[in-house]
């Protein structure tokens, strides 16, 4: 019996193959001091070093996406960019399915990033690749201040807006005004149920990376992350189920709601929540990067005819 092929990076993802470290260092010389030779004799960086990961991301954003200024506060989540890009390319495909296979681009597409974080990564990548417009929301004032600094430093104030969810018990409720419309929502939910669970997950990551050197003191989380970024009571299943429940109240304001789901075992519970909320259609899109497998779930409260009407009213009339 043949083994099913694991999902790989999306064909439009800019990060195919190995990283070109000499080229990255040429455009971002500060990366050079973090360069190492991995066990296979290839140039790499020490992914166990949070500062190395942060500088590496800055170099990638500059070289691949034209983002000249990017930084985050200490101990905030420093995201792996290729996987974040894959999510956006999958969303572009989702919109293309309602648009005769053509990806809608430009300011006519409005996306809401739920939990934009200090790094603001999804709006930066989505604007660079597709010129979509974004609103990023978060409950953390420090994260929003960091995201705002990134947006302003790169002159993206017209493309990326930011707002705070003032009620920590809510995700979507109270966030949108009645007249607002979004073609997409996206979310990278906190997928651990506690700090202890997050720490164990990071330790497994070290073993997978071959970094488990008992003589070396390693950081708890090499990609950083605050409480609300990495864990919440009930973990991923509870967060996404609440997001689904709240989305039903604004099903006419949004074309497609979406969220990452890190654990396949959570899908049945999420699908049950979608059925309870009355979603008319939902899809699961598998994604993969190396040994890491993930997926997104997308749902809508609009049938095919309503989605076509949305496209004709919004995408055909609004120009880039």
MOKAMO-V182164 format. One record per run of one state. SS is the DSSP state (a for helix, b for strand, c for the rest). FROM is the first residue (numbers start at 1). TO is the last residue. If there is no record, write none. Layout:
SS	FROM	TO
SS	FROM	TO
This chain:
c	1	20
a	21	27
c	28	28
a	29	34
b	35	37
c	38	42
b	43	45
c	46	49
a	50	65
c	66	80
a	81	97
c	98	109
b	110	114
c	115	120
a	121	130
c	131	132
b	133	138
c	139	140
a	141	153
c	154	159
b	160	164
c	165	181
b	182	187
c	188	191
b	192	192
c	193	194
a	195	209
c	210	226
a	227	230
b	231	231
c	232	234
a	235	250
c	251	253
b	254	261
c	262	263
a	264	277
c	278	280
b	281	289
c	290	291
b	292	300
c	301	303
a	304	315
c	316	320
